[in-house]
Amino acid sequence: MARKFFVGGNWKCNGTTEEVKKIVTTLNEAEVPSEDVVEVVVSPPFVFLNLVKSLLRSDFHVAAQNCWVRKGGAFTGEVSAEMLVNLNIPWVIIGHSERRALLNESNEFVGDKVAYALSQGLEVIACIGETLEQRESGSTMAVVAAQTKAIADKVTNWENVVLAYEPVWAIGTGKVATPAQAQEVHCELRKWLRDNVGAGVAASTRIIYGGSVNGANCKELAAQPDVDGFLVGGASLKPEFIDIIKAAT
Ligand code: G3H
């Protein structure tokens, strides 16, 4: 099954109302390949979700950067999957390494969150990736397999899941994985999905790369057979995000 190229822009904890409007204007004015060729999703902070949704072109979609693990209630500061659905926000990023590291989100917690968000009808960008220490000790595949297994243990339908491989050492560092490094892990992840979930899921699930993707390195990464798109941080706040979207063709 052909996998449609996917480009996500994770704006992280950045932006003012004026800056957000400026980014959206740039996106709205851009000429990019059609929705049949590339799926584009941008992820502003919660407080700007509605604003972005109301201004953004209709062929691009919006994602939240997180949601609560279960139904909402007495969980101060959290935002539930139900609320995102109520606001017509179709996507959510779950398990970003910044949350895993800074907020101690475990593999199991991330797996539960992915399953709950899917059960409410959201589409999920599920993030995985190893630290530099883990890569240097040769445990990259064991780490990403364990992270993926914690999701696979809770999820039966993978149709609405995009898996984002984001090596922690490449995030925000300007030190991008080489195309060969990215392809190696993506290929292994696809094999893992084939062996542990099923051939259909392995063939159809988009595995996207994140970590210092920019306008200059995106083409070569996109040419790798198992790289199905990108999750972009810093460069998604800049006009070069358009060039990254164009890497789909
Ligand atoms: O979610 C996006 C990743 O954390 C990549 O961020 O492109 O700034 O390295 P970056």
Boltz pocket constraint, residues with backbone or C-beta under 6 A from the ligand:
constraints:
  - pocket:
      binder: B
      contacts: [[A, 10], [A, 96], [A, 166], [A, 170], [A, 171], [A, 172], [A, 173], [A, 174], [A, 210], [A, 211], [A, 212], [A, 213], [A, 231], [A, 232], [A, 233], [A, 234], [A, 235]]
      max_distance: 6.0
